Every structure is written in structure tokens, then in C-alpha cells.
Amino acid sequence: MMGNMTVAELLCATAGTPGEIAINWMINQSYDERFKLLERSLDDCYRRLTDARQHNREDVVGEDQLSVQIVNMLQSAGIQAEHDPQVGGHVDILVRGKNGFLWVGEAKIYRGPAYVKGGFLQLSTRYGIAQEGRDRGEIVIYCWQPRAWAALEAWQAHLPQLEFPVKVVEELGDGKLYFRTEHRCPATGITFHVRHIIVPLFFEPLK
Amino acid sequence: MRLAQTKEILQSSGLPDDVLAACLGLVDWIEFLGHDQAQFLTLAQIEKALPDVAEPDAILAALSILSTSEFSVLEVHGYLDDFESGPMTLADEDFRSAMMDGILAHPKSGELIERPREHVRLFYSMALEVVSG
């Protein structure tokens, strides 16, 4: 029972649950705080996909089903998330909110850097329009291959071959499965921020 | 926005069943209360109004959806429960500053309150632009 707990008591009582995210989502209303909180929530979703990789095998689920799982987890935490809505095309994961808040996630199965590039171009030139409160997005790469880190490294190395300049602002480091880039949004000329993250789903136990 | 329209959006939103049930229950409840009665809704009152929703997580998710989404019908606010004078509602700007920056002056005495999250409680109101029916 939540009764009339203080905010601190509520956060303590719901620690580590979707309820904790819901409370933080309600009380942190600035765009920056929302984006940070959304990333933390997404990280939790990706961890859960990885933890259930024996069920999330390539022959069992597809890209859409994985994205739907992420959307359901976000919705359970009180975040207005959608799968496949129409925003200049069919977006894999879309988060919207009051006052024009918008975040776009484009998901791709890892089939080499050239394939990921297609997703990045969709995110950058089709779905993502950099404006205040809607200038961030994410490339989510589902990887059933071993050594997900190396796959992401290959994608980062491919960036100079893109049709427009993309600046790496946070490198892929040891122990991290993401890097960040910035580029000028072709439509607005405003900086668009992208996190490129890989979700390791390789599962071939030897025993 | 009309509450009937909100219900339609919720029905087609693909929300998990427990969150959807809590959302629809809340919308029905605030529709029943009307603007005048739905100005100071505490978590205790909300839990009581949703006896069929067992999980606090589902209620919190519903409150978040209904107060932060594009189709929000609730506003979230904060109050201090003063031992002597009862609940003192905070101006929205003060509530935001208390939650995000950890800065809050007592509405009456002006004294700074340390760690405001340990003192502030949440309440909800029906958004002004919402129309019944």
C-alpha cells in the first residue's frame, strides 16, 4: 500500500521496479532529465532481453517481437511508448510525451555494418527531426552473433563511409556496449544525438 | 480533450492489461468526480478508488501515463503534510524545483527544507483543459 508516502518513501518502496521509473518519469519533467531516465529504462529493457536470451533466440523471435518486448516494458513503467507508429515511416520504438517530447529508436538485427547503416539512415533522415525535446534517438542492434562488442566496433569503423558527416562524441570503450554520435539534422540543421547500442543475444552453451 | 476521446486512445494504445485497467478506472473515476472534486487526489484516495487493481506498480504506471503522455488528463503536484495546519500544496514551480534540484522553501515560514523528497507527497488534479463526456 502506497498510502500517503512521501516521494522518498515511494522511491524506496518501489526501488528496482517499474514503479520507480514511473515515479521518476512523473517528477522529472525537463527534457534532459526525461532523456536520461529513458536511457536508464532502456538499459534495463536490454538487460532483460539479454537475460532471457535462451528464449530470445534467432529461430524463435524476430526484430519486431524484440522491439515489442521493449515497448511493453516501457509501458509497464508508465512511459508512452509505441511500436510501429507512422512518423515519416514506420518507427520501431517511439516514445512520446507532453509538450512535444519525442524519442525515436530504430532497431536492426546485426547482419554487418552495411545493414546497420540502413537503419541509421532511416533514423537520421526519415524519422528523426532535431527540435527541442526531440533531438535524440537510438540505433538498437540485436546481435545473435558471438562477440557483440566487435560487431559494434565494426559499425563504428564504418561511420566515415556515410553520406554526411557524423561525429563520434563518446567512443566505444572496454566494458561498454554503446557509443554516441552527433550529426546535423538535414531538415533543421540542429544537432541530433544518437546512441548506438548493441544487445547481445548469442546463446550457445557448451554444457 | 474529452474524456471519451482519452478512453478511445487508451483502448487502442496497446498498454499492458493491468496498466490499461488502472488507466480506464482512473478516467472513469475523475469523470465521476468532475473538475471541482478532482483537484486534490492523493495516492491513498486513488488506491481506494481502484480496489480491483492489486499492484501498486500498475497504479503508478497508469498515473504516469495519464499525467505525462500526449493525451494526459491529470496533472501531478506536491504538498507538504504539516502537523499543525494540514496539507499545504506547493506551487508547481516550487514542486519542480524540489524534485529536480532538491531546493524547497517552506511555503509559510520560508525556511529551507533539507532533502525535500523526504517531506513532499504527491497529489493529482484533473487537467483544466479536460472536458467530461
Interface residues (C-beta under 8 A of the other chain):
Chain A: M1 M2 G3 N4 M5 T6 V7 A8 E9 L10 L11 A13 T14 T17 P18 G19 A22 I23 W25 M26 I27 N28 Q29 S30 E33 V71 N72 Q75 S76 A77 G78 I79 Q80 E82 H83 R96 G97 K98
Chain B: S13 G14 L15 P16 V19 T42 L43 A44 E47 P56 D57 A58 I59 L60 A61 A62 L63 S64 I65 S67 T68 S69 E70 S72 V76 G78 D81 R96 M99 M100 R115 R117 E118 H119 V120 R121 L122
